[in-house]
Amino acid sequence: MTPPEGAGPRFLVAESETLEQREQRRASVGRSSGETYLDTLRALVPGAACDLARPSEEGAEAPGRDALAGYDAVFLTGSPLHVYRDTPAVRRQLAFMRDVFASGTPAFGSCAGLQVAVAAAGGTVRESRRGHEAAFARRIVATAAGRDHPLLAGRPAAWDAPAIHTDEVERLPEGAVLLAGNAVSAVQAAEIRHGGGVFWGVQYHPELTLGEVAAAVRRQAEDLLRQGLAHDRRDLDDHADRIEALHREPSRRDLAWQLGLDRQVTDPALRQTELRNFIAHLVRPVMRSRRRGG
């Protein structure tokens, strides 16, 4: 049933962490990736009705395309899922994303969420070839198409963003639009139209707090050390400590300077630019059209 005109939006968050991964994340920051998204969306859109689904999980009942059509937006979280591996969890996640496209409900994804949409629409994902982005993606630059795209409205000529990932988009699906990239990941933002649906996504994490970035660095310490991104565990812990301190005191110019960050990262409103733009420029127009029978 279509909600009445004026009713708050209905959002669905789809997370693909395993139970073990959820518990590890809760132990470090108190929330799973899906729960972080729920908190972020409720703060951005007070009064929104937000549900959580785990479509990759065996035995979990994910909404089908008819139920998905009753939502105003679907959000796909980041996760350690590698979509180029043919596993039952990956197959379930890709089938869910194809249903999202078929439902016509606008979708947004960050990090692995972007990769899931790419693979579901016929593109390819691989392990990152230029090393891993850890803590922050640096010097992201919009393409010519991205400079005029509403997803990136308000972003400067180049910006940094929270990011931690080991995989990258290798090839976008046919008809997709590349919106931004940087020296490490050629695809940092994209629009994908497939099966009647529209997806906007980014390789970084506009939903994360700096405290969660610091915790992610600590959780993935061994991998980051293997990548040579820190000399030793003490250096890595010092880096995470600075990020955590900036989370607690975002006005500290000394920490922002030491980390090489500006307000695009330290200011939550600017850090969440893509989420705000997705809701304002895609979700709300589709909501109005649907509820008026358009």
Backbone as a ProteinNet text record, in pm:
[ID]
protein_1_A
[PRIMARY]
MTPPEGAGPRFLVAESETLEQREQRRASVGRSSGETYLDTLRALVPGAACDLARPSEEGAEAPGRDALAGYDAVFLTGSPLHVYRDTPAVRRQLAFMRDVFASGTPAFGSCAGLQVAVAAAGGTVRESRRGHEAAFARRIVATAAGRDHPLLAGRPAAWDAPAIHTDEVERLPEGAVLLAGNAVSAVQAAEIRHGGGVFWGVQYHPELTLGEVAAAVRRQAEDLLRQGLAHDRRDLDDHADRIEALHREPSRRDLAWQLGLDRQVTDPALRQTELRNFIAHLVRPVMRSRRRGG
[TERTIARY]
84.5	0	88	55.1	131.3	99.6	201.3	175.8	106.7	29.3	-40.5	55.4	11.5	88.9	123	249.7	292.6	350.2	331.5	390.6	541.9	612.2	757.7	806.8	930.8	985.2	1007.4	1004.1	1035.5	1168.8	1265.8	1398.7	1427.5	1497.6	1545.5	1697.7	1762	1907.6	1940.1	2024.1	2063.3	2210.5	2239.3	2378.3	2418	2546.6	2593	2706.7	2722.8	2819.5	2771.2	2865.3	2829.7	2805.3	2750	2726.5	2857.4	2964.8	3093.7	3144.1	3129.9	3174.4	3091.2	2961.2	2875.7	2920.2	2949.5	2987.8	3123.6	3216.3	3345.7	3328	3241.8	3221.2	3149.9	3050.8	2981.7	3076.8	3171.1	3267.1	3355.6	3381	3471.4	3398.5	3278	3207.4	3063.4	3017.1	2882.8	2773	2807.5	2705	2758	2669.4	2704.3	2700.9	2743.8	2741.8	2598.7	2504.7	2365.3	2308.6	2347.5	2299.6	2357.2	2480.8	2536.6	2453.4	2419.2	2337.8	2202.2	2139.3	2009.6	2020.9	2122.7	2139.7	2164.2	2246	2276.1	2150.8	2073.3	1952.9	1847.9	1833.3	1735.5	1774.3	1904.7	1949.2	1929.7	1951.7	1936	1789.4	1702.9	1560.6	1476.6	1461.6	1378.2	1236.8	1184.8	1051.6	1050.9	1167.9	1174.2	1154.5	1082.1	1066.6	1178	1262.6	1381.4	1380.4	1398.3	1405.9	1543.6	1578.6	1708.2	1686.3	1758.8	1753	1895.1	1907.7	2037.6	2024.1	2017.5	1985.3	2090.9	2214.9	2318.5	2318	2245.7	2250.8	2157.2	2207	2125.8	2011.8	1892.2	1776.2	1710	1775.1	1713.6	1616	1501.2	1400.4	1418.4	1475.9	1492.1	1366	1325.7	1208	1225.6	1119.3	1120.2	1090.3	1083.6	1069.8	939.7	829.9	703.4	714	773.1	790.6	889.1	992.1	1090.4	1027.9	927.9	860.5	785.2	761	693.3	785.3	914.6	1010.5	1041.3	1086.6	1124.4	1271.8	1352	1494	1550.9	1651	1726.7	1872.4	1935.5	2075.3	2155	2263.8	2351.4	2478	2508.7	2621.8	2752.5	2861.1	2988.5	2995.4	3089.6	3108.6	3234.7	3283.9	3399.8	3364.1	3241.6	3199.1	3281.1	3331.5	3403.8	3313.3	3258.2	3153.2	3205.7	3337.6	3392.7	3409	3376.5	3380.9	3240.5	3230	3100.4	3064.7	3006.3	2964.5	2813.4	2750.4	2605.5	2568.3	2650.9	2620.7	2624.7	2723.6	2732.7	2616.1	2580.7	2467.2	2338.3	2317.7	2196.7	2196.9	2313.8	2322.6	2298.3	2353.1	2334.6	2190	2127.3	1986	1899.2	1930.5	1857	1873.8	1996.2	2019.6	1946.9	1939.3	1863.3	1715.4	1664.5	1525.7	1508.5	1608.8	1602.4	1591.9	1678	1670.1	1531.7	1481.3	1352.4	1236.6	1249.8	1141.4	1124.1	1227.2	1221.5	1247.3	1279	1306.3	1449.2	1469.8	1605	1695.1	1821.2	1914.8	2045.1	2108.5	2237.8	2326.9	2455.6	2547.3	2681.9	2747.7	2883.2	2975.9	3096.1	3201.4	3153	3137.4	3088.7	2949.6	2871.4	2738.4	2746.9	2844.5	2868.1	2909.9	2997.9	3047.5	2936.5	2845.5	2730.9	2644.7	2615.6	2533	2601.8	2731.2	2808.3	2796.7	2822.7	2819.9	2679.7	2578.5	2440.3	2395.4	2451.2	2411.3	2500.2	2598.8	2680.7	2822.3	2863.3	3001.1	3089.1	3215	3307.8	3383.2	3421.5	3495.3	3616.6	3725	3847.2	3916.9	4019.7	4103.3	4177.1	4192.2	4254.3	4395.6	4426.9	4557	4659.4	4613.7	4706.7	4718.1	4694.7	4700.3	4565.5	4559.9	4434.5	4419.2	4297.2	4267.7	4225.6	4295.3	4270.3	4255.2	4147.2	4108.8	4045.7	4119.4	4063.9	4105.1	4010.8	4040.5	4080.5	4192.5	4248.7	4229	4210.2	4206.4	4111.8	3989.5	3885.2	3847.2	3832.5	3803.5	3684.7	3591.8	3475.4	3515.3	3450	3463.8	3382.1	3389	3307.1	3159.8	3116.8	2976.9	2946.7	3043.3	3021.7	3009.7	3077.4	3070.6	2930.6	2849.7	2712.8	2609.6	2655.6	2561.4	2516.3	2386.9	2337.4	2394.3	2443.5	2501.9	2617.9	2695	2816.1	2798.3	2675.4	2650.1	2709.1	2786.7	2847	2987.6	3032	3170	3265.8	3384.9	3483.1	3552.4	3652.1	3722	3787	3835.9	3892.2	3859.3	3837.2	3800.5	3848.9	3856.7	3887.5	3759.7	3759.5	3641.9	3683.4	3610.2	3640.2	3632.9	3730.9	3733.6	3824.5	3782.5	3870.6	3822.9	3900.5	3856.1	3975.8	3955.9	4060.6	4023.3	3898.6	3851.5	3815.9	3804.2	3770.1	3684	3611.9	3537	3636.6	3631.3	3718.1	3652.5	3523.9	3451.6	3307.4	3262.8	3123.8	3032.1	2907	2812.8	2780.8	2729.7	2691.6	2590.8	2615.7	2524.2	2547.3	2635.9	2664.9	2744	2737.9	2808.3	2912.1	3037.7	3144.2	3139.5	3132.9	3116.9	3241.4	3326.1	3446.4	3545.4	3672.6	3777.9	3896.4	3997.7	4124.3	4238.8	4358.8	4475.1	4476.7	4401.7	4399.9	4285.1	4166.6	4047.7	3986.3	3989.3	3938.7	3790.7	3717.3	3573.6	3549.9	3527.3	3494	3347	3280	3136.8	3079.1	2954.9	2892.8	2741.9	2677.2	2532.7	2512.6	2422.7	2391.8	2241.1	2200.5	2059.6	2047.6	1960.3	1951.1	1814	1751.8	1627.2	1515	1513.3	1407.9	1440.9	1559.7	1596.5	1716	1736.5	1848.4	1926	2056.7	2146.1	2252.1	2273.7	2385.3	2476	2606.4	2694.1	2832.3	2902.1	3038	3124.8	3253.9	3346.2	3385.8	3354.1	3390.1	3268.9	3280.7	3180.4	3127.6	3032.4	2978.5	2900.3	2862.9	2781.2	2862.9	2995.1	3076.9	3115.2	3128.1	3189.8	3341.3	3414.7	3559.8	3597.5	3515.6	3540.3	3532.9	3439.1	3428.1	3544.3	3594.3	3712.6	3831.9	3851.5	3961.3	3948.1	3827.7	3806	3833.6	3796	3822.3	3972	4048.7	4193.9	4249.3	4199.7	4248.7	4206.6	4082.5	4035.8	4115.9	4160.6	4230.9	4381.8	4432	4571.6	4668.1	4649.1	4745.3	4752.2	4637.6	4636.9	4705.3	4680.3	4741.7	4892.8	4939	5083.2	5144.1	5074.9	5124.3	5133.1	5042.5	5043.4	5152.3	5217.9	5321.8	5269.4	5146.5	5086.6	5125.2	5191.2	5246.6	5374.7	5469	5597.2	5580.7	5499.1	5474.4	5341.6	5303.1	5172.1	5162.4	5272	5267.5	5233.2	5295.3	5263.4	5117	5067.4	4927.7	4833.3	4864.7	4780.9	4784.1	4900.2	4909.2	4820	4820	4735.7	4588.2	4549.5	4410.1	4373.2	4466.5	4439.5	4411.4	4485.3	4461.8	4323.8	4286.5	4154	4045.3	4062.7	3965.3	3956.3	4070.6	4070.3	4000.2	4018.9	3950.6	3800.4	3761.4	3618.8	3560.7	3633.3	3584.5	3586.7	3688	3702.6	3725.4	3620.1	3636.6	3689.3	3690.3	3741.5	3892.2	3958.4	4102.9	4179.8	4229.7	4302.6	4434.3	4496.5	4624.8	4608.6	4503.1	4480.9	4442.2	4356.4	4317.6	4441.2	4530.7	4653.9	4743.2	4760.8	4846.1	4793	4661.5	4599.9	4576.8	4601.6	4582.2	4436.5	4348.6	4204.5	4150.2	4040.7	3970.5	3825.1	3741.7	3604.1	3521.6	3566.2	3494.2	3487.9	3581.3	3582.3	3542.8	3592.2	3570.2	3430.1	3362.6	3226.3	3127.1	3046.9	2955	2861	2814.1	2720.9	2787.1	2914.9	2986.2	3028.6	3067.4	3107.7	2993.6	2870.3	2752	2688.4	2762.9	2709.8	2633.6	2691.6	2627.8	2497.5	2490.3	2364.5	2256.3	2292.5	2196.2	2148.6	2241.4	2204.7	2117.6	2149.3	2068.1	1924.1	1906.4	1771.4	1699.3	1770.2	1706.3	1676.6	1769.4	1760.3	1706.9	1703.5	1648.6	1534.1	1552.7	1449.3	1322.6	1335	1213.9	1134.2	1198	1117.8	1044.8	1110.8	1044.4	930.3	951.5	845.1	722	743.5	628.9	556.4	632.6	571.4	491.1	546.2	476.5	349.4	356.2	241.9	131.1	167	62.7	15.2	68.2	26.2	91.3	206.5	275.3	366.5
-119.3	0	124.1	220.8	344.9	432.5	481.5	569.5	696.9	760	882.8	998.2	1096.4	1217.9	1281.7	1319.5	1382.9	1287.1	1156.7	1060.2	1060.8	1025.9	1022.3	911.9	922.2	820.8	688	581.9	446.6	405.2	378.3	340.5	195.9	125.5	-8.6	-8.3	-54.9	-70.2	-218.1	-251.2	-390.4	-406.4	-490.3	-512.9	-656.5	-675.5	-808.1	-859.4	-804.7	-860.3	-995.5	-1084.5	-1209	-1180.1	-1278.3	-1261.5	-1231.3	-1303.1	-1280.1	-1139	-1092.7	-958	-852.2	-877.2	-781.9	-770.5	-885.9	-883.7	-816.7	-837.9	-770.5	-619.8	-576	-432.4	-373.9	-446.6	-398	-388.3	-482.1	-479	-355.9	-304.7	-190.2	-56.5	-51.1	78.2	71.8	-46.9	-59	-78.4	-84.7	-96.7	-178.3	-252	-313.9	-206.9	-242.6	-143.6	-99.5	-193.6	-158.6	-69	-94.4	-11.9	129	141.1	274.6	349.1	281.5	344.9	387.7	302.8	338.4	465.1	472	590.1	715	701.2	816.1	864.8	772.7	811.6	873.7	820.5	877.7	1018.5	1045.1	1180.4	1274	1224	1305.9	1335.1	1235.4	1249.5	1208.6	1297.6	1264.4	1226.1	1120.8	1074.5	967.9	938.4	831.1	696.1	608.2	470.6	387.8	328.5	259.6	113.1	26.1	-117.2	-168.6	-285.1	-347.3	-487.1	-521.8	-655.6	-707.5	-839.9	-904.2	-1005.8	-958.5	-1046.9	-1151.7	-1131.4	-1230.6	-1347.3	-1333.2	-1430.8	-1548.2	-1668.4	-1787.8	-1791.3	-1815.4	-1822.8	-1689.9	-1578.5	-1447.2	-1419.7	-1364.1	-1335	-1191.5	-1177.8	-1045.6	-1009.1	-883.4	-842	-870.5	-919.8	-937.6	-807.1	-812.6	-687.5	-615.1	-687.6	-619.2	-544.1	-608.9	-541.5	-425.7	-443.2	-336.4	-213.1	-235.1	-122	-36.2	-88.8	-11.8	78.9	68.1	156.1	276.8	383.3	503	503.7	424.2	412.7	288.9	232.4	119.8	163.1	132.4	167.9	40	23.8	-91.9	-51.1	-122.2	-86.2	-140	-95.1	-159.2	-290.9	-376.9	-505.9	-570.5	-676.8	-750	-843.8	-838.3	-926.5	-899.4	-1005.1	-994.2	-1045.7	-956	-997.3	-1076.7	-1082.6	-1163.5	-1310.3	-1343.2	-1482.3	-1542.7	-1654.7	-1718.3	-1802.6	-1737.6	-1804.6	-1788.7	-1872.5	-1856.7	-1717.3	-1661.3	-1528	-1423.1	-1431.5	-1336.6	-1353.9	-1477.3	-1499.6	-1443.2	-1461.1	-1406.2	-1252.5	-1192.8	-1046.8	-990	-1054.3	-1005.5	-1022.9	-1134.6	-1154.3	-1046.7	-1012.8	-905.6	-773.5	-742.1	-614.9	-610.3	-721.4	-723.5	-698.3	-748.7	-719.3	-571.5	-511.5	-367.3	-289.1	-322.2	-255.4	-274.2	-396.7	-426.4	-357	-328.9	-264.2	-118	-56.9	84.7	176.5	120.1	202	255.9	385.8	441.5	373.4	351.5	284.6	361.4	349.6	411.9	309	307.9	216.4	278.7	240.4	285.8	165.4	182.9	82.7	-48.7	-156.2	-282.7	-267.7	-171.7	-148	-106.9	-21.4	15	-107.5	-187.8	-304.7	-406.3	-423	-513.9	-465.5	-336.8	-283.2	-299.5	-275.9	-292.3	-435.4	-532.7	-673.2	-718.3	-672.4	-711.8	-660.7	-548.3	-488.3	-531.4	-617.5	-670	-618	-535.1	-488.6	-587.1	-549.9	-639.5	-567.1	-646.9	-598.4	-687.9	-632.7	-710.9	-659.3	-732	-682.3	-557.7	-461.6	-335	-357.1	-292.2	-308.3	-204.9	-93.7	12.5	23.4	-84.8	-83.3	-52.8	-63.2	-45.5	99.1	149.5	279.6	253.6	317.6	291.9	423.4	434.8	553.6	659.6	706.7	811.7	791.4	814.6	824.3	968.8	987.9	1121.5	1174.2	1304.7	1378.2	1313.8	1291.4	1245.5	1362.8	1334.3	1439.6	1396	1485.9	1456.1	1452.9	1365.4	1366.9	1483.3	1502.7	1607.4	1581.9	1454.7	1421.5	1442.4	1412	1424.9	1568.2	1659.6	1799.7	1855.7	1801.2	1849.8	1753.6	1649.2	1548.7	1586.4	1573.9	1614.8	1534.5	1412.8	1336.5	1410.5	1483	1548.7	1699.4	1746.9	1890	1939.2	2046.5	2103.7	2056.8	1951.4	1906.5	2002.2	2025.2	2112.1	2039.6	2103.3	2043.8	1911.4	1899	1773.2	1762	1641.4	1621.6	1485.9	1473.3	1346.5	1294	1163.1	1102.6	978.7	941.9	817	698.6	610.5	494	387.9	263	151.8	31.1	-6.8	-116.7	-180.5	-307.5	-384.3	-418.7	-392.8	-422.7	-293.3	-302.9	-186.4	-228.3	-133.6	-157.1	-163.9	-274.7	-290.5	-232.9	-263.7	-216.8	-187.7	-67.8	-32.4	-103.7	-129.8	-191.4	-99.3	-157.4	-79.4	28.1	148.8	258.4	332.7	281.5	351.3	478.5	571.9	699.5	711	724.1	745.7	891.1	910.3	1045	1098.7	1010.4	1057.4	943.3	979.5	881.6	948.9	867.9	924.4	834.5	860	787.5	642.3	607.6	470.3	390.5	449	380.7	465	412.6	489.2	518.6	431.1	452.1	483.3	610.3	652.8	690.3	716.7	746.8	716.7	668.3	630.6	630.5	646.6	624.3	502.2	413	291.8	286.3	272.1	250.2	109.8	29.9	-109.8	-165.3	-236.9	-306.2	-218.5	-92.2	-1.3	75	50.8	118.4	209.4	296.6	391	375.8	365.1	351.3	460.4	527.5	619.6	563.1	557.1	498.6	557.6	534.7	583.8	472.9	479.1	379.7	411.2	530.5	572.4	564.5	621.9	600.7	732.5	797.8	921.2	898.7	774.1	744.3	729.1	712.5	682	805.9	788.3	889.2	867.1	967.7	950.8	848	834.3	731.2	592.6	571.7	441.8	419.1	526.8	514.1	467.2	528.8	488.5	342.5	300	161.4	65.3	104	18.9	2.8	109.9	101.2	0.3	4.2	-89.3	-232.8	-250.7	-387.1	-450.1	-368.4	-420.8	-396.1	-385.7	-347.9	-441.9	-571.2	-665.9	-651.7	-636	-619.6	-489.6	-383.5	-253.9	-257.8	-331.2	-346.5	-427.3	-531.5	-610.4	-525.5	-430.2	-341.7	-235	-227.6	-127	12.3	23.4	155	214.7	136.1	186	108.4	173.4	108	-6.6	16.1	-87.4	-59.7	-146.9	-134.2	-4.2	39.1	164	281.6	288.1	395.8	391	270.1	256.4	299.5	258.6	298.4	449.5	511.4	656.9	725.2	671.3	727.6	714.6	596.7	575.3	664.6	683.9	769.6	913.3	962.3	1098.9	1110.8	1010.7	1013.6	1010.4	926.1	916.3	1048.2	1111.1	1239.4	1347	1345.3	1443	1417.4	1292.2	1260.1	1325.9	1318.5	1376.1	1528	1585.1	1731	1774.5	1779.3	1808.9	1947.5	2036.7	2172.1	2183.5	2075	2081.6	2092.4	2210.8	2236.6	2160	2137.8	2067.6	1924.5	1856.5	1718.7	1713.8	1805.3	1809.7	1832.5	1921.1	1947.9	1824.4	1758.7	1640.1	1528.7	1517	1412.7	1456.8	1584.2	1634.7	1641.5	1678.2	1680	1821.6	1845.4	1972.4	1946.1	2049.1	2037.5	1939.4	1903.6	1803.3	1670.5	1648.7	1527.7	1557.5	1665.9	1690.6	1739.6	1802.4	1851.4	1742.8	1687.4	1578.8	1615.7	1739.4	1780	1772.5	1809.6	1800.8	1657.7	1585.2	1445.7	1362	1397	1321.7	1379.4	1457.8	1528.1	1436.4	1321.8	1234	1174.9	1142.3	1091.4	1198.7	1320.4	1430.6	1456.4	1455	1480.7	1369.5	1245.7	1133.5	1147.9	1179.8	1193	1313.2	1424.7	1547.1	1541.2	1487.7	1501	1376.8	1262.1	1142.9	1084	1063.6	996.8	1080.7	1207.1	1286.8	1311.6	1339.3	1351.3	1221.7	1106.9	979.9	955.5	989.7	978	1056.2	1182.7	1267	1210.9	1164.5	1111.1	985.8	896.8	772.4	798	889.1	911.3	992.1	1054.3	1122.6	1036.6	913.2	822	848.4	922.8	957	847.7
0	0	0	-83.1	-90.2	30	102.9	215.9	171.1	257.1	218.3	195.9	116.8	93.8	228.1	244.6	368.6	470.1	452.1	544	528.8	637.1	632.1	540.5	494.8	404.2	473.8	393.7	441.5	380.6	467.1	422.7	462.5	375.2	405.7	396.6	501.3	503.5	489.1	392.1	368	403	500.8	540.8	508.3	478.6	438.1	524	643.5	737.5	789	818.1	885.4	1033.3	1103.5	1247	1319.3	1284.8	1349.2	1321.8	1198.5	1163.8	1235.2	1247.2	1320.9	1465.6	1527.4	1668.2	1687.5	1594.3	1603.1	1594.8	1504.6	1488.2	1609.9	1661	1781.1	1899.4	1907.4	2017.7	2011.2	1890.5	1877.3	1874.9	1817	1807.8	1857.4	1896.8	1952	1851	1720.4	1616.7	1500	1435.5	1308.1	1199.7	1079.2	970.8	940.2	945.1	920.5	1028.5	1151.8	1262.5	1256.6	1208	1184.9	1081.3	972.9	869.4	925.2	1004.3	1062.4	1145.8	1230.5	1315	1230.8	1126.3	1040.2	969.2	914.4	840.8	932.6	1051.8	1145.5	1187.3	1194.8	1226.2	1107.1	985.5	866	836.4	858	824	945	1042.5	1158.3	1113.7	1171.1	1134	1026.6	969.5	870	938.1	871.4	918.7	856.2	939.1	889.5	929.9	832.5	856.2	819	874.2	847.8	791.6	684.9	625.5	607.5	606.5	585.8	472.6	348.5	236	205.3	247.4	217.5	315.5	424	532.2	506.8	523.1	502.6	604.3	555.2	642.8	671	637.8	658.4	544.9	578	476.7	427.9	309.4	249.9	172.4	173.3	96.6	-51.9	-117.2	-261.2	-331.6	-465.3	-540.6	-511.5	-485.1	-453.6	-322.1	-220.8	-92.1	-104.4	-184.4	-203.7	-266.8	-352.6	-417	-316.4	-196.8	-93	-14.2	-38.6	27.7	-61.5	2.5	-71.9	-108.8	-40.3	-73.8	-7.1	-73	-17.7	-7.5	105.9	130.4	152.3	78.6	92.3	165.9	272.7	356.7	300.5	361	336.6	410.4	370.3	436.5	382.1	445.5	391.8	276.3	225.9	117.2	-9.5	-73	-199.6	-310.4	-390.9	-483.9	-603	-621.5	-730.5	-689.6	-565.6	-521	-529.2	-594.1	-614.6	-492.7	-393.2	-270.5	-255.4	-173.6	-151.6	-101.4	-12.8	40.4	-69.9	-157.7	-268.3	-363.6	-394.7	-485.8	-427.6	-297.8	-235.3	-240.4	-214.1	-214.1	-353.8	-456.3	-593.2	-637.9	-600.2	-635	-570.6	-446	-377.8	-452	-493.9	-562	-695.1	-764.6	-890.7	-863.8	-751.5	-714.1	-681.1	-619	-589.9	-720	-817.1	-946.5	-1008.8	-1006.9	-1070.5	-1001.1	-871.2	-796.7	-834.7	-892.7	-925.8	-808.7	-690.8	-572.9	-579	-560.4	-564	-461.3	-497.2	-407.4	-400.2	-283.9	-259	-192	-225.8	-160.1	-138.9	-29.7	-3.4	2.7	-52.4	-50.4	-112.9	-34.9	-90.4	-150	-100.1	-157.4	-302.9	-335.6	-475.3	-555.3	-500.5	-571.6	-598.4	-503.1	-522.5	-638	-641.9	-750.1	-884.5	-888.6	-1012.8	-1062.9	-975.5	-1016.8	-1054.1	-980.8	-1010.2	-1146.3	-1190.2	-1317.7	-1433.9	-1408.4	-1516.7	-1523.7	-1428.1	-1423.4	-1348.7	-1327	-1258.1	-1147.1	-1046.5	-929.6	-911.5	-859.6	-837.7	-712	-670.6	-562.4	-610.9	-522.5	-560.6	-613.2	-724.5	-788.6	-742	-686.5	-646.5	-494.8	-426	-280.5	-219.1	-89.3	-17	29.9	23.8	83.7	228.1	320.2	461.8	536.8	609.1	686.1	597.9	493.5	407.9	262.7	173.4	30.4	4	-62	-78.6	-220.6	-227.2	-353.7	-455.2	-411.9	-503	-593.1	-721.8	-819.5	-905	-924.8	-1008.6	-1155.8	-1231.6	-1377	-1432.9	-1563.6	-1626.1	-1598.5	-1607	-1577	-1429.8	-1344.4	-1200.9	-1154.2	-1221.5	-1179.4	-1189.3	-1279.3	-1295.3	-1236.6	-1169.2	-1118.6	-977.4	-947.9	-815.6	-699.7	-723.2	-612.8	-549.4	-629.9	-581.8	-564.9	-568.4	-551.9	-419.5	-427.4	-307.8	-280	-346.8	-326.5	-399.3	-342	-408	-523.5	-582	-696.3	-660	-536.9	-487.2	-339.2	-292.5	-153.1	-104.8	28.6	94	158.7	190.7	252.4	329.4	434.8	505.1	409.6	416.8	327.8	386	371.3	405.6	326.7	225.3	138.6	69.5	31.7	-35.5	-179	-219.1	-354.3	-426.2	-559.6	-639.4	-758.4	-811.7	-935.3	-1050.3	-1123.2	-1240	-1364.7	-1383.4	-1502.2	-1464.3	-1494.5	-1468.1	-1567	-1529.1	-1623.2	-1739.9	-1845.1	-1962.5	-1924.7	-1972	-1946.4	-1816.6	-1730.3	-1604.7	-1632.8	-1539.3	-1553.3	-1442.6	-1480.5	-1383.3	-1337.1	-1204.5	-1150.6	-1082.3	-1028.1	-959	-945.2	-929.2	-907.2	-841	-808.5	-759.9	-805.3	-757.1	-805.1	-761.4	-656.1	-606	-665.1	-668.8	-720.2	-831.4	-952.9	-1067.2	-1053.8	-983.8	-963.6	-816.5	-787.3	-651.1	-637.4	-747.2	-744.2	-881.3	-883	-1010.3	-998.6	-1113.3	-1125.8	-1213.9	-1170.6	-1246.8	-1267.1	-1392.3	-1425.3	-1483.4	-1422.9	-1463.2	-1424.1	-1515.2	-1483.9	-1432.8	-1473.2	-1427.4	-1301.2	-1242.8	-1119.4	-1136.3	-1037.4	-1038.4	-908.5	-921.6	-807.1	-814.1	-701.5	-687	-578.4	-604	-503.3	-503.1	-391.1	-372.9	-315	-342.1	-289.6	-145.9	-99.5	35.5	127.9	248.9	354.5	411.4	347.7	405.6	534.9	562.2	680.9	808.4	797.4	914.8	993.9	1125.6	1210	1209.1	1251.9	1259.7	1366	1468.7	1568.5	1507.8	1416.3	1349.5	1252.9	1192.3	1106.6	1190.5	1306.4	1394	1435.1	1467.9	1508.2	1393.3	1270.5	1154.2	1131.9	1152.3	1139.1	1239	1360.7	1462.4	1431.3	1385.3	1355.1	1241.9	1147.2	1030.4	1037.9	1159.5	1180.9	1111	1123.6	1066.3	914.8	850.5	705.4	664.9	739.1	706.2	724	824.6	842.9	728.6	684	570.7	444.3	432	315.3	323.3	437.4	453.8	480	528.2	551.5	686.5	768.9	895.3	922.6	992.2	1019.9	1118.8	1221.6	1320.7	1388.4	1479.6	1544.3	1624.8	1682	1758.3	1667.6	1548.6	1454.8	1414.2	1389	1347.9	1460	1584	1697.3	1718	1698	1710.7	1606.7	1485.4	1378.6	1415.6	1461.6	1501.4	1619.7	1711.6	1827.5	1783.6	1684.6	1636.6	1572.5	1494	1431	1537.8	1638.1	1747.7	1823.8	1849.4	1920.2	1838.1	1706	1620.5	1619.1	1630.9	1643.3	1769	1878.2	2004.2	2001.7	1932.1	1927.6	1783.1	1702.3	1559.6	1529.5	1626.7	1602.7	1622.5	1659.3	1684.4	1553.9	1526.7	1402.3	1397.2	1514.4	1513.9	1463.4	1508.3	1464.6	1316.5	1275.4	1134	1046.6	1092.2	1016.4	1011.8	1125.5	1130.5	1040.1	1030.2	949	804.2	775.8	640.5	599.5	693.4	667.4	675.4	600.8	611.3	649.5	637.9	685.2	602.5	482.3	404.9	480.4	570.2	652.9	797.3	852.6	995.8	1028.3	933.5	954	910.2	1002.2	963.9	849.9	847.7	741.6	604.6	597.1	470.1	440.3	544.6	525.6	468.1	501.9	458.6	331.7	257.9	141	47	10.8	-88.5	-37.2	90.4	146.3	141.2	179.4	176.2	32.8	-61.1	-200	-257.2	-224.5	-271.2	-223.1	-96.6	-41.1	-101.4	-114.6	-164.4	-313.4	-392.1	-537.8	-609.5	-542.6	-606.2	-526.1	-397	-317.1	-307.8	-269.4	-246.5	-375.2	-489.1	-611.9	-649.2	-632.7	-662.6	-563.3	-436.9	-336.6	-377.9	-414.7	-452.3	-573.5	-671	-791.8	-761.6	-682	-647.7	-570.4	-475.3	-386.1	-452.9	-564.7	-642.9	-757.7	-762.9	-869.3	-1001.3	-998.7	-1123.1	-1171.4
[MASK]
++++++++++++++++++++++++++++++++++++++++++++++++++++++++++++++++++++++++++++++++++++++++++++++++++++++++++++++++++++++++++++++++++++++++++++++++++++++++++++++++++++++++++++++++++++++++++++++++++++++++++++++++++++++++++++++++++++++++++++++++++++++++++++++++++++++++++++++++++++++++++++++++++++++

